[in-house]
Amino acid sequence: MRAASGASGAAPAFPWEAVLHAGLYRMRLSARDFWAMTPRELGFALGLLRPSAVVPGRGAVTALMQAFPDEME
């Protein structure tokens, strides 16, 4: 069963015009390259999705600094 979204209960329409404009006009992709992209790739390219970064803690940074010092002794 699909969750209702709006008064009519229908899912919102996919914004094809905006996506086509962003891919073909803003990003200047060829039609071939645009249609070859996966939705996930397009989301990353448009900045809608961001890679999850693993941020090292202080201990890990300290260990890296000791293992790879900027200056040789």
N, C-alpha and C positions, 0 to 999 in steps of 0.2 A: 504494500500500500504506500502510495506517495504522500508525503507530508504536504499539507496545504500551504501555499504561499501567496496570499492575496485574497481578495474578496471572492474571486471566482474559483479559487482552489487549484488553478492551473499553475504549473511551473512557469517562471518568467522565461521569456524568449531569450535565446542566446544572442548577444550583441554582435552579430556578424559585421554590420557596417563599421563599428568601432574597431573590431579586430582586423578587418581587411585594411582599413585606413592606417592603423598602426603598423602592420606588417609591410604593406606594399608602398605606402607613402612615407611614413616617418622613418622606418627602418630600411627602406629602399631595397627590400628583398625582391628577387625575381619571383614570378608566380610559381615557378617550379620549386624554388627553395622554400617559399612560404607553405605550399601544400605538402612538402616533404617533412615539415617540422611536426613533432608530436605536440599535443597540448601542453605537456610539461615543459618542453623546450621553449615554446612560445611564452609560457608564463614566466620563465626565468628571463628570457630576452626582454620582455616588457617590464620586468621589475615587479611583477605581481607575486612571484615566488622568490624566496631567498634561500640559498644553501644554509643548512644548519652548521654553524661553526662550533667546533669543540675548543673552548678556551682553556688553556692550561692554568692550573692554580699556581700560587706563589712558590710552592715547593718544587714543582716541575720546572718553573722558569729558573729558579736558583740552581737546580741540578744542571740544566742546560748551560747556564752561564759559567758554571765551574768546569763543565766538560769541554766547552768551546769558548774560552776567554777571548776578548777582543784583542788583547795584547799578549804577545809571547813573552814569557819570563826568561 
